[in-house]
Amino acid sequence: MAAHPQEDHYKYKKVISIGVVSELTGLSQRQIRYYEERKLVFPDRSKGIRKYSFADVEQLMKIANQREEGVSTWEIRQEMTKELRERMLKGQMNAHFRMRS
């Protein structure tokens, strides 16, 4: 996965353990690992230890809310993919027009 444009911003630093993420989100560690398996969240791994960012915590809370509303993990993944494509296209268009100025 590509680095976030503000990867040095605290929100995107992968420093939070799965235990703390579990406490912050109310999700079990098993649920968090399941969402990782479904490619809904992408923690860093160092020596087998998962590390999450505050942005990941926000994403997991959003996922949990959607799941409570009955949205499937497949539907959530499709929406994430659509949003990513839109951001990439917008970034490419912005870069194109900056180069032409």
All heavy atoms as an XYZ file, in Angstrom:
849
protein
N       0.842     -1.168      0.000
C       0.000      0.000      0.000
C       0.892      1.237      0.000
O       1.884      1.294      0.694
C      -0.905     -0.035      1.227
C      -1.781      1.194      1.358
S      -2.967      1.011      2.690
C      -4.431      1.110      1.693
N       0.495      2.249     -0.761
C       1.298      3.460     -0.877
C       1.275      4.244      0.424
O       0.308      4.217      1.170
C       0.748      4.327     -2.015
N       2.355      4.955      0.663
C       2.456      5.772      1.862
C       1.460      6.914      1.779
O       1.164      7.434      0.710
C       3.866      6.315      2.011
N       0.939      7.305      2.908
C       0.014      8.421      2.964
C       0.807      9.703      2.792
O       1.921      9.816      3.288
C      -0.717      8.398      4.311
C      -1.896      9.290      4.336
N      -1.784     10.632      4.552
C      -3.206      9.049      4.146
C      -2.985     11.177      4.506
N      -3.859     10.236      4.264
N       0.231     10.705      2.102
C       0.967     11.945      1.858
C       1.434     12.633      3.141
O       2.403     13.366      3.129
C      -0.022     12.844      1.114
C      -1.235     12.049      0.872
C      -1.076     10.713      1.505
N       0.758     12.394      4.249
C       1.143     13.017      5.507
C       1.656     11.953      6.475
O       1.359     11.981      7.650
C      -0.052     13.729      6.128
C      -0.616     14.843      5.291
C      -1.871     15.420      5.918
O      -2.487     14.832      6.779
N      -2.248     16.595      5.456
N       2.459     11.005      5.974
C       2.855      9.874      6.803
C       3.630     10.276      8.048
O       3.698      9.515      8.998
C       3.631      8.843      5.995
C       4.988      9.320      5.527
C       5.685      8.292      4.677
O       5.161      7.195      4.507
O       6.769      8.602      4.195
N       4.185     11.481      8.077
C       4.885     11.914      9.270
C       3.916     12.506     10.294
O       4.279     12.765     11.425
C       5.983     12.922      8.931
C       5.446     14.174      8.261
O       4.366     14.097      7.643
O       6.099     15.224      8.341
N       2.694     12.716      9.932
C       1.666     13.241     10.818
C       1.312     12.172     11.850
O       1.193     10.994     11.525
C       0.434     13.608      9.976
C      -0.617     14.333     10.718
N      -1.608     13.675     11.395
C      -0.847     15.653     10.887
C      -2.407     14.564     11.955
N      -1.968     15.774     11.654
N       1.127     12.570     13.099
C       0.904     11.593     14.178
C      -0.245     10.641     13.897
O      -0.209      9.481     14.292
C       0.656     12.323     15.512
C      -0.769     12.793     15.668
C      -1.716     11.971     16.292
C      -1.196     14.019     15.176
C      -3.033     12.371     16.423
C      -2.505     14.420     15.296
C      -3.422     13.598     15.918
O      -4.726     13.985     16.029
N      -1.258     11.088     13.202
C      -2.443     10.269     12.955
C      -2.114      9.009     12.155
O      -2.804      8.011     12.250
C      -3.489     11.105     12.216
C      -4.813     10.413     12.036
C      -5.810     11.374     11.430
C      -7.148     10.715     11.267
N      -8.152     11.638     10.735
N      -1.052      9.051     11.381
C      -0.721      7.942     10.488
C       0.461      7.108     10.964
O       0.833      6.146     10.312
C      -0.470      8.483      9.074
C      -1.695      9.215      8.577
C      -1.771     10.596      8.641
C      -2.804      8.508      8.112
C      -2.911     11.267      8.230
C      -3.946      9.178      7.705
C      -3.997     10.551      7.761
O      -5.128     11.207      7.362
N       1.055      7.468     12.087
C       2.179      6.681     12.616
C       1.645      5.385     13.209
O       0.720      5.391     14.004
C       2.945      7.473     13.669
C       3.755      8.605     13.076
C       4.713      9.155     14.108
C       5.488     10.320     13.554
N       6.568      9.942     12.689
N       2.254      4.280     12.827
C       1.824      2.954     13.274
C       2.554      2.612     14.567
O       3.652      2.065     14.546
C       2.120      1.911     12.192
C       1.544      2.227     10.824
C       0.133      1.736     10.709
C      -0.362      1.925      9.263
N      -1.608      1.234      9.048
N       1.945      2.977     15.698
C       2.607      2.809     16.989
C       1.717      2.167     18.060
O       2.172      1.922     19.172
C       3.132      4.165     17.525
C       4.208      4.729     16.609
C       2.004      5.157     17.712
N       0.470      1.884     17.727
C      -0.486      1.425     18.737
C      -0.626     -0.100     18.661
O      -0.860     -0.656     17.586
C      -1.854      2.085     18.526
C      -1.711      3.611     18.444
C      -2.812      1.697     19.643
C      -2.956      4.321     17.971
N      -0.519     -0.767     19.798
C      -0.634     -2.228     19.838
C      -2.090     -2.661     19.672
O      -3.021     -1.882     19.910
C      -0.104     -2.762     21.168
O      -1.002     -2.409     22.213
N      -2.275     -3.914     19.292
C      -3.618     -4.445     19.095
C      -4.429     -4.417     20.394
O      -5.641     -4.197     20.372
C      -3.582     -5.857     18.460
C      -4.974     -6.257     17.964
C      -2.992     -6.876     19.429
C      -5.000     -7.507     17.098
N      -3.762     -4.602     21.532
C      -4.465     -4.546     22.810
C      -5.063     -3.184     23.084
O      -6.211     -3.067     23.521
N      -4.294     -2.151     22.806
C      -4.780     -0.783     23.005
C      -5.878     -0.471     21.994
O      -6.898      0.142     22.335
C      -3.618      0.235     22.911
C      -4.135      1.665     22.947
C      -2.614     -0.007     24.029
N      -5.704     -0.914     20.747
C      -6.731     -0.705     19.725
C      -8.035     -1.365     20.165
O      -9.119     -0.793     20.021
C      -6.270     -1.239     18.348
C      -7.413     -1.217     17.340
C      -5.090     -0.424     17.831
N      -7.928     -2.557     20.721
C      -9.100     -3.262     21.217
C      -9.813     -2.449     22.296
O     -11.042     -2.312     22.276
C      -8.683     -4.634     21.765
O      -9.794     -5.315     22.296
N      -9.043     -1.890     23.216
C      -9.633     -1.063     24.282
C     -10.284      0.198     23.719
O     -11.358      0.598     24.150
C      -8.570     -0.670     25.303
C      -8.125     -1.820     26.187
C      -7.137     -1.369     27.245
O      -7.390     -0.333     27.890
O      -6.119     -2.059     27.407
N      -9.627      0.837     22.749
C     -10.148      2.081     22.179
C     -11.413      1.872     21.360
O     -12.304      2.720     21.359
C      -9.079      2.745     21.303
C      -7.875      3.342     22.015
C      -6.809      3.756     21.005
C      -8.294      4.529     22.871
N     -11.484      0.750     20.640
C     -12.595      0.520     19.719
C     -13.721     -0.315     20.314
O     -14.834     -0.303     19.793
C     -12.103     -0.207     18.449
O     -11.581     -1.492     18.821
C     -11.073      0.618     17.702
N     -13.419     -1.081     21.362
C     -14.417     -2.006     21.896
C     -14.499     -3.302     21.112
O     -15.338     -4.162     21.398
N     -13.644     -3.449     20.109
C     -13.587     -4.682     19.322
C     -12.645     -5.670     19.997
O     -11.662     -5.259     20.613
C     -13.074     -4.389     17.909
C     -13.939     -3.485     17.035
C     -13.171     -3.076     15.787
C     -15.239     -4.187     16.664
N     -12.922     -6.938     19.840
C     -11.985     -7.940     20.366
C     -10.774     -8.013     19.442
O     -10.834     -7.608     18.275
C     -12.660     -9.311     20.439
O     -12.876     -9.819     19.133
N      -9.673     -8.528     19.973
C      -8.483     -8.706     19.138
C      -8.794     -9.642     17.981
O      -8.284     -9.448     16.872
C      -7.321     -9.205     19.983
C      -6.827     -8.163     20.963
C      -5.615     -8.594     21.752
O      -4.827     -9.414     21.295
N      -5.455     -8.034     22.942
N      -9.622    -10.626     18.214
C     -10.020    -11.551     17.147
C     -10.751    -10.811     16.025
O     -10.496    -11.049     14.840
C     -10.905    -12.648     17.739
C     -11.318    -13.683     16.752
C     -12.108    -14.778     17.417
N     -12.593    -15.710     16.412
C     -13.507    -16.608     16.626
N     -14.045    -16.743     17.811
N     -13.894    -17.407     15.661
N     -11.675     -9.898     16.393
C     -12.386     -9.117     15.377
C     -11.417     -8.256     14.576
O     -11.527     -8.160     13.355
C     -13.436     -8.209     16.044
C     -14.650     -8.927     16.564
C     -15.540     -7.990     17.351
O     -15.104     -7.398     18.340
N     -16.781     -7.853     16.917
N     -10.475     -7.636     15.260
C      -9.501     -6.768     14.593
C      -8.677     -7.583     13.595
O      -8.471     -7.166     12.455
C      -8.608     -6.056     15.632
C      -9.456     -5.112     16.491
C      -7.480     -5.292     14.937
C      -8.760     -4.608     17.743
N      -8.216     -8.765     14.026
C      -7.449     -9.627     13.111
C      -8.316    -10.079     11.924
O      -7.835    -10.167     10.794
C      -6.889    -10.829     13.865
C      -5.734    -10.467     14.785
C      -5.019    -11.683     15.359
N      -5.869    -12.473     16.239
C      -5.999    -12.290     17.553
N      -5.311    -11.338     18.157
N      -6.795    -13.058     18.261
N      -9.597    -10.336     12.177
C     -10.515    -10.724     11.101
C     -10.628     -9.591     10.066
O     -10.574     -9.836      8.860
C     -11.895    -11.066     11.674
C     -12.932    -11.331     10.618
C     -12.929    -12.529      9.899
C     -13.920    -10.392     10.321
C     -13.880    -12.775      8.920
C     -14.866    -10.624      9.349
C     -14.846    -11.819      8.648
O     -15.777    -12.068      7.675
N     -10.764     -8.358     10.536
C     -10.858     -7.229      9.600
C      -9.563     -7.051      8.825
O      -9.580     -6.644      7.659
C     -11.270     -5.950     10.334
C     -12.672     -6.027     10.909
C     -12.969     -5.451     12.129
C     -13.689     -6.695     10.244
C     -14.250     -5.525     12.669
C     -14.969     -6.779     10.767
C     -15.241     -6.194     11.983
O     -16.517     -6.268     12.501
N      -8.451     -7.389      9.437
C      -7.181     -7.377      8.712
C      -7.189     -8.450      7.630
O      -6.797     -8.198      6.485
C      -6.009     -7.596      9.667
C      -4.664     -7.622      8.960
C      -3.504     -7.981      9.861
O      -3.690     -8.131     11.086
O      -2.394     -8.113      9.323
N      -7.651     -9.653      7.977
C      -7.732    -10.745      6.997
C      -8.627    -10.373      5.820
O      -8.369    -10.765      4.684
C      -8.288    -12.015      7.647
C      -7.352    -12.677      8.615
C      -8.036    -13.800      9.405
O      -9.155    -14.222      9.025
O      -7.447    -14.243     10.408
N      -9.676     -9.614      6.092
C     -10.617     -9.190      5.050
C     -10.097     -7.967      4.292
O     -10.782     -7.423      3.444
C     -11.985     -8.874      5.670
C     -12.604    -10.015      6.461
C     -12.863    -11.257      5.679
N     -13.810    -10.998      4.611
C     -14.027    -11.807      3.587
N     -13.366    -12.929      3.493
N     -14.892    -11.498      2.656
N      -8.883     -7.531      4.618
C      -8.222     -6.394      3.961
C      -9.011     -5.092      4.122
O      -9.172     -4.311      3.195
C      -7.955     -6.700      2.491
C      -7.074     -7.924      2.323
C      -6.438     -7.977      0.968
C      -5.610     -9.212      0.748
N      -4.720     -9.623      1.759
N      -9.453     -4.882      5.373
C     -10.153     -3.650      5.714
C      -9.286     -2.715      6.538
O      -9.601     -1.537      6.686
C     -11.438     -3.975      6.487
C     -12.452     -4.827      5.731
C     -13.622     -5.185      6.633
C     -12.924     -4.130      4.469
N      -8.201     -3.249      7.080
C      -7.242     -2.458      7.851
C      -5.868     -3.075      7.620
O      -5.754     -4.290      7.415
C      -7.627     -2.409      9.351
C      -7.536     -3.748      9.998
C      -6.831     -1.367     10.099
N      -4.827     -2.236      7.626
C      -3.495     -2.686      7.245
C      -2.447     -2.255      8.268
O      -1.756     -1.257      8.079
C      -3.129     -2.128      5.864
C      -4.116     -2.491      4.796
C      -5.198     -1.666      4.515
C      -3.979     -3.668      4.092
C      -6.123     -2.009      3.544
C      -4.898     -4.027      3.106
C      -5.974     -3.200      2.832
N      -2.328     -3.008      9.358
C      -1.313     -2.648     10.359
C       0.085     -2.958      9.834
O       0.259     -3.777      8.937
C      -1.658     -3.551     11.541
C      -2.285     -4.753     10.916
C      -3.054     -4.220      9.728
N       1.072     -2.276     10.406
C       2.465     -2.640     10.165
C       2.781     -3.804     11.094
O       2.141     -3.980     12.124
C       3.404     -1.472     10.481
C       3.419     -0.416      9.395
O       2.828     -0.641      8.325
O       4.029      0.645      9.631
N       3.788     -4.574     10.730
C       4.232     -5.662     11.600
C       5.722     -5.529     11.820
O       6.474     -5.322     10.887
C       3.940     -7.015     10.970
C       2.494     -7.392     11.037
C       2.313     -8.770     10.452
N       0.929     -9.106     10.442
C       0.426    -10.172     11.033
N       1.216    -10.997     11.680
N      -0.854    -10.431     10.969
N       6.093     -5.652     13.076
C       7.496     -5.637     13.444
C       7.717     -6.800     14.398
O       7.119     -6.827     15.483
C       7.850     -4.301     14.116
O       9.180     -4.324     14.548
N       8.532     -7.754     13.974
C       8.796     -8.957     14.770
C       7.496     -9.660     15.153
O       7.328    -10.125     16.274
C       9.618     -8.601     16.004
C      10.968     -8.009     15.673
C      11.735     -7.625     16.906
C      13.026     -6.942     16.500
N      13.742     -6.373     17.615
N       6.540     -9.674     14.211
C       5.274    -10.366     14.432
C       4.253     -9.590     15.237
O       3.155    -10.069     15.482
N       4.600     -8.380     15.650
C       3.690     -7.569     16.458
C       3.003     -6.555     15.553
O       3.657     -5.802     14.833
C       4.449     -6.854     17.593
C       5.068     -7.897     18.528
C       3.516     -5.904     18.354
C       5.996     -7.306     19.563
N       1.668     -6.548     15.607
C       0.899     -5.594     14.812
C       0.956     -4.224     15.471
O       0.803     -4.094     16.675
C      -0.559     -6.042     14.727
C      -0.791     -7.278     13.918
C      -2.246     -7.720     14.105
N      -2.595     -8.809     13.223
C      -2.387    -10.097     13.498
N      -1.820    -10.448     14.634
N      -2.751    -11.022     12.639
N       1.108     -3.200     14.624
C       1.091     -1.816     15.089
C       0.107     -1.031     14.227
O       0.147     -1.099     12.996
C       2.480     -1.165     14.998
C       3.503     -1.772     15.945
C       3.159     -1.449     17.384
C       4.228     -1.987     18.313
N       4.007     -1.553     19.683
N      -0.761     -0.290     14.894
C      -1.818      0.458     14.224
C      -1.620      1.952     14.437
O      -0.947      2.382     15.370
C      -3.184      0.055     14.795
C      -3.504     -1.396     14.588
C      -3.048     -2.369     15.471
C      -4.259     -1.813     13.503
C      -3.328     -3.709     15.280
C      -4.553     -3.159     13.312
C      -4.086     -4.096     14.205
O      -4.362     -5.421     14.009
N      -2.273      2.744     13.601
C      -2.250      4.203     13.726
C      -3.612      4.678     14.246
O      -4.578      3.912     14.295
C      -1.986      4.839     12.361
O      -3.089      4.596     11.497
N      -3.680      5.951     14.597
C      -4.968      6.528     14.987
C      -5.939      6.488     13.806
O      -7.145      6.301     13.996
C      -4.798      7.959     15.503
C      -4.203      8.013     16.881
C      -2.885      8.398     17.061
C      -4.951      7.677     17.996
C      -2.324      8.455     18.334
C      -4.400      7.715     19.262
C      -3.083      8.103     19.433
N      -5.429      6.636     12.591
C      -6.281      6.525     11.401
C      -6.853      5.106     11.301
O      -8.024      4.932     10.922
C      -5.498      6.888     10.141
N      -6.053      4.093     11.646
C      -6.554      2.714     11.654
C      -7.656      2.544     12.694
O      -8.659      1.866     12.448
C      -5.432      1.717     11.956
C      -4.386      1.624     10.857
O      -4.738      1.819      9.673
O      -3.212      1.372     11.192
N      -7.473      3.155     13.871
C      -8.488      3.081     14.932
C      -9.794      3.689     14.424
O     -10.875      3.103     14.589
C      -8.002      3.793     16.219
C      -9.129      3.927     17.235
C      -6.817      3.049     16.824
N      -9.706      4.841     13.776
C     -10.902      5.480     13.211
C     -11.556      4.577     12.173
O     -12.783      4.436     12.142
C     -10.546      6.824     12.583
C     -10.189      7.885     13.592
C      -9.729      9.178     12.952
O      -9.609      9.251     11.705
O      -9.482     10.140     13.705
N     -10.737      3.959     11.316
C     -11.261      3.060     10.292
C     -11.973      1.866     10.937
O     -13.052      1.481     10.509
C     -10.131      2.578      9.376
C     -10.563      1.591      8.305
C     -11.488      2.192      7.259
O     -11.571      3.396      7.095
N     -12.196      1.332      6.554
N     -11.378      1.295     11.970
C     -11.997      0.153     12.656
C     -13.316      0.543     13.317
O     -14.276     -0.242     13.296
C     -11.036     -0.434     13.688
C      -9.909     -1.271     13.092
C      -8.788     -1.464     14.109
C     -10.441     -2.619     12.605
N     -13.390      1.734     13.864
C     -14.647      2.192     14.469
C     -15.719      2.376     13.399
O     -16.885      2.022     13.598
C     -14.403      3.470     15.261
C     -13.534      3.217     16.488
S     -13.006      4.705     17.339
C     -14.500      5.099     18.224
N     -15.312      2.890     12.252
C     -16.243      3.052     11.132
C     -16.733      1.676     10.660
O     -17.932      1.481     10.425
C     -15.546      3.798      9.984
C     -16.405      4.030      8.779
C     -15.621      4.793      7.708
C     -16.422      4.904      6.429
N     -15.660      5.550      5.348
N     -15.821      0.729     10.545
C     -16.177     -0.636     10.142
C     -17.156     -1.245     11.139
O     -18.170     -1.841     10.746
C     -14.909     -1.518     10.019
C     -14.058     -1.074      8.831
C     -15.278     -2.993      9.908
C     -12.639     -1.631      8.839
N     -16.871     -1.100     12.436
C     -17.742     -1.659     13.468
C     -19.155     -1.077     13.362
O     -20.145     -1.819     13.467
C     -17.157     -1.396     14.851
N     -19.251      0.222     13.122
C     -20.571      0.854     12.963
C     -21.302      0.320     11.746
O     -22.507      0.049     11.800
C     -20.432      2.381     12.878
C     -20.040      3.002     14.193
O     -20.308      2.464     15.260
N     -19.391      4.153     14.123
N     -20.577      0.164     10.645
C     -21.200     -0.359      9.432
C     -21.668     -1.804      9.630
O     -22.736     -2.176      9.176
C     -20.228     -0.270      8.254
C     -19.993      1.156      7.797
C     -18.958      1.231      6.699
O     -17.839      0.750      6.851
N     -19.327      1.847      5.584
N     -20.850     -2.597     10.306
C     -21.212     -3.994     10.570
C     -22.474     -4.061     11.437
O     -23.343     -4.893     11.207
C     -20.063     -4.747     11.236
C     -18.842     -4.924     10.354
C     -19.061     -5.890      9.205
N     -19.271     -7.220      9.749
C     -20.185     -8.081      9.310
N     -20.973     -7.762      8.313
N     -20.305     -9.264      9.853
N     -22.585     -3.163     12.433
C     -23.787     -3.121     13.278
C     -25.021     -2.788     12.461
O     -26.120     -3.214     12.799
C     -23.613     -2.100     14.410
C     -22.738     -2.593     15.536
C     -22.654     -1.592     16.683
O     -23.532     -0.705     16.786
O     -21.708     -1.712     17.473
N     -24.834     -2.025     11.383
C     -25.945     -1.659     10.497
C     -26.241     -2.758      9.479
O     -27.124     -2.610      8.635
C     -25.628     -0.352      9.771
C     -25.535      0.841     10.701
C     -25.003      2.089     10.023
O     -24.768      2.074      8.795
O     -24.815      3.089     10.736
N     -25.484     -3.853      9.538
C     -25.738     -4.984      8.658
C     -24.969     -4.979      7.349
O     -25.228     -5.803      6.470
N     -24.007     -4.073      7.206
C     -23.201     -4.009      5.984
C     -22.164     -5.132      6.038
O     -21.497     -5.327      7.051
C     -22.502     -2.627      5.853
C     -21.672     -2.556      4.580
C     -23.526     -1.494      5.901
N     -22.036     -5.868      4.948
C     -21.076     -6.977      4.910
C     -19.655     -6.455      4.758
O     -19.436     -5.336      4.288
C     -21.392     -7.917      3.742
O     -21.046     -7.314      2.503
N     -18.686     -7.288      5.144
C     -17.285     -6.888      4.981
C     -16.965     -6.715      3.497
O     -16.161     -5.865      3.135
C     -16.315     -7.900      5.627
O     -16.555     -9.197      5.088
C     -16.466     -7.915      7.136
N     -17.580     -7.513      2.640
C     -17.367     -7.390      1.193
C     -17.819     -6.016      0.714
O     -17.112     -5.349     -0.044
C     -18.115     -8.498      0.447
C     -17.857     -8.473     -1.026
C     -16.815     -9.068     -1.673
C     -18.637     -7.805     -2.028
N     -16.891     -8.808     -3.033
C     -18.007     -8.037     -3.269
C     -19.795     -7.044     -2.001
C     -18.503     -7.533     -4.459
C     -20.284     -6.538     -3.192
C     -19.639     -6.781     -4.404
N     -18.999     -5.561      1.177
C     -19.508     -4.242      0.780
C     -18.610     -3.121      1.301
O     -18.359     -2.148      0.593
C     -20.936     -4.047      1.300
C     -21.966     -4.931      0.627
C     -23.312     -4.888      1.321
O     -23.369     -5.136      2.549
O     -24.306     -4.589      0.622
N     -18.119     -3.279      2.528
C     -17.219     -2.274      3.097
C     -15.945     -2.188      2.257
O     -15.475     -1.104      1.919
C     -16.892     -2.602      4.572
C     -18.160     -2.497      5.428
C     -15.795     -1.670      5.101
C     -18.015     -3.060      6.829
N     -15.403     -3.349      1.883
C     -14.178     -3.381      1.068
C     -14.416     -2.740     -0.294
O     -13.572     -1.993     -0.799
C     -13.700     -4.832      0.911
C     -12.452     -4.968      0.076
C     -11.229     -4.452      0.823
N     -10.075     -4.576     -0.032
C      -9.157     -3.644     -0.165
N      -9.215     -2.549      0.538
N      -8.155     -3.811     -0.974
N     -15.573     -2.995     -0.888
C     -15.888     -2.391     -2.187
C     -15.938     -0.868     -2.074
O     -15.418     -0.158     -2.935
C     -17.233     -2.927     -2.716
C     -17.209     -4.395     -3.073
C     -16.172     -4.710     -4.125
O     -16.107     -4.060     -5.168
N     -15.342     -5.692     -3.862
N     -16.534     -0.362     -1.007
C     -16.611      1.082     -0.802
C     -15.222      1.682     -0.572
O     -14.894      2.744     -1.101
C     -17.535      1.408      0.381
C     -17.763      2.882      0.584
C     -18.453      3.581     -0.575
O     -19.234      2.946     -1.311
O     -18.189      4.792     -0.761
N     -14.389      0.981      0.199
C     -13.017      1.453      0.432
C     -12.243      1.517     -0.879
O     -11.510      2.479     -1.130
C     -12.293      0.521      1.407
C     -12.736      0.661      2.842
S     -11.973     -0.572      3.928
C     -10.234     -0.239      3.697
N     -12.403      0.511     -1.717
C     -11.718      0.469     -3.011
C     -12.179      1.619     -3.888
O     -11.364      2.296     -4.524
C     -11.968     -0.885     -3.697
O     -11.500     -1.929     -2.844
C     -11.277     -0.973     -5.041
N     -13.477      1.870     -3.893
C     -14.037      2.972     -4.685
C     -13.479      4.311     -4.195
O     -13.064      5.144     -5.001
C     -15.564      2.962     -4.563
C     -16.251      4.064     -5.308
C     -17.753      4.001     -5.087
C     -18.421      5.230     -5.651
N     -19.839      5.289     -5.308
N     -13.447      4.514     -2.871
C     -12.916      5.762     -2.314
C     -11.443      5.937     -2.652
O     -11.005      7.044     -2.981
C     -13.122      5.791     -0.799
C     -14.566      5.947     -0.380
C     -14.778      5.763      1.124
O     -13.789      5.588      1.868
O     -15.944      5.790      1.545
N     -10.664      4.852     -2.588
C      -9.244      4.917     -2.916
C      -9.044      5.297     -4.379
O      -8.219      6.154     -4.702
C      -8.560      3.581     -2.608
C      -7.078      3.500     -2.929
C      -6.295      4.538     -2.131
C      -6.550      2.105     -2.635
N      -9.815      4.671     -5.269
C      -9.716      5.014     -6.699
C     -10.029      6.485     -6.935
O      -9.349      7.155     -7.720
C     -10.678      4.152     -7.512
C     -10.172      2.780     -7.786
C     -11.040      2.084     -8.826
N     -10.845      0.673     -8.724
C     -11.804     -0.216     -8.505
N     -13.055      0.161     -8.397
N     -11.539     -1.494     -8.421
N     -11.077      6.983     -6.271
C     -11.463      8.384     -6.443
C     -10.359      9.323     -5.953
O     -10.062     10.323     -6.595
C     -12.777      8.665     -5.706
C     -13.974      8.026     -6.379
C     -15.254      8.124     -5.561
O     -15.225      8.667     -4.424
O     -16.282      7.638     -6.050
N      -9.735      8.998     -4.801
C      -8.641      9.831     -4.284
C      -7.445      9.805     -5.228
O      -6.799     10.823     -5.455
C      -8.219      9.365     -2.888
C      -9.137      9.834     -1.790
C      -8.499      9.712     -0.410
N      -7.889      8.443     -0.137
C      -8.459      7.450      0.533
N      -9.675      7.580      0.992
N      -7.807      6.328      0.744
N      -7.139      8.618     -5.766
C      -6.006      8.501     -6.687
C      -6.265      9.306     -7.953
O      -5.383     10.025     -8.427
C      -5.740      7.033     -7.019
C      -5.145      6.263     -5.866
S      -4.987      4.486     -6.170
C      -3.892      4.456     -7.571
N      -7.458      9.205     -8.498
C      -7.806      9.946     -9.708
C      -7.735     11.442     -9.449
O      -7.175     12.197    -10.253
C      -9.202      9.551    -10.198
C      -9.699     10.239    -11.460
C      -8.752      9.971    -12.629
C     -11.100      9.769    -11.801
N      -8.271     11.873     -8.309
C      -8.224     13.290     -7.958
C      -6.772     13.754     -7.838
O      -6.410     14.833     -8.319
C      -8.980     13.524     -6.654
C      -9.081     14.970     -6.260
C      -9.901     15.132     -4.991
C      -9.992     16.577     -4.574
N     -10.755     16.745     -3.336
N      -5.923     12.951     -7.202
C      -4.505     13.294     -7.059
C      -3.811     13.385     -8.401
O      -3.011     14.292     -8.638
N      -4.131     12.460     -9.313
C      -3.532     12.484    -10.647
C      -3.977     13.721    -11.414
O      -3.179     14.362    -12.101
C      -3.903     11.217    -11.413
C      -3.224      9.982    -10.886
C      -3.775      8.707    -11.513
O      -4.765      8.710    -12.222
N      -3.120      7.596    -11.211
N      -5.256     14.073    -11.280
C      -5.763     15.260    -11.977
C      -5.105     16.519    -11.418
O      -4.694     17.400    -12.172
C      -7.283     15.333    -11.855
C      -7.979     14.268    -12.684
S      -9.763     14.219    -12.443
C     -10.252     15.852    -12.897
N      -4.996     16.600    -10.085
C      -4.352     17.769     -9.469
C      -2.906     17.889     -9.920
O      -2.438     18.979    -10.239
C      -4.430     17.687     -7.944
C      -5.826     17.934     -7.421
O      -6.674     18.484     -8.107
N      -6.074     17.508     -6.188
N      -2.185     16.775     -9.960
C      -0.782     16.787    -10.392
C      -0.683     17.231    -11.851
O       0.198     18.012    -12.213
C      -0.159     15.404    -10.206
N      -1.582     16.756    -12.687
C      -1.582     17.113    -14.111
C      -1.749     18.622    -14.285
O      -1.011     19.251    -15.034
C      -2.698     16.361    -14.835
C      -2.878     16.785    -16.253
N      -1.995     16.407    -17.249
C      -3.818     17.563    -16.833
C      -2.404     16.939    -18.388
N      -3.499     17.635    -18.163
N      -2.728     19.183    -13.572
C      -2.981     20.617    -13.740
C      -1.910     21.479    -13.094
O      -1.641     22.585    -13.565
C      -4.383     20.979    -13.233
C      -5.447     20.461    -14.149
C      -6.306     19.445    -13.743
C      -5.592     20.975    -15.429
C      -7.272     18.966    -14.604
C      -6.560     20.486    -16.304
C      -7.407     19.488    -15.879
N      -1.254     20.993    -12.042
C      -0.143     21.753    -11.445
C       1.020     21.810    -12.435
O       1.691     22.828    -12.534
C       0.323     21.100    -10.150
C      -0.460     21.524     -8.932
C       0.255     21.107     -7.656
N       0.421     19.671     -7.565
C      -0.384     18.848     -6.925
N      -1.432     19.308     -6.296
N      -0.152     17.549     -6.900
N       1.242     20.734    -13.152
C       2.359     20.683    -14.112
C       2.112     21.604    -15.298
O       3.036     22.126    -15.878
C       2.565     19.247    -14.608
C       3.125     18.330    -13.532
S       3.214     16.609    -14.053
C       4.262     16.704    -15.478
N       0.872     21.838    -15.635
C       0.545     22.654    -16.803
C       0.566     24.149    -16.481
O       0.586     24.959    -17.373
C      -0.838     22.278    -17.327
C      -0.846     20.838    -17.805
C      -2.114     20.494    -18.460
N      -2.015     21.018    -19.818
C      -3.030     21.089    -20.650
N      -4.206     20.674    -20.290
N      -2.867     21.563    -21.863
N       0.544     24.483    -15.209
C       0.502     25.906    -14.805
C       1.825     26.582    -15.012
O       2.866     26.068    -14.927
C       0.124     26.030    -13.330
O      -1.090     25.373    -13.081
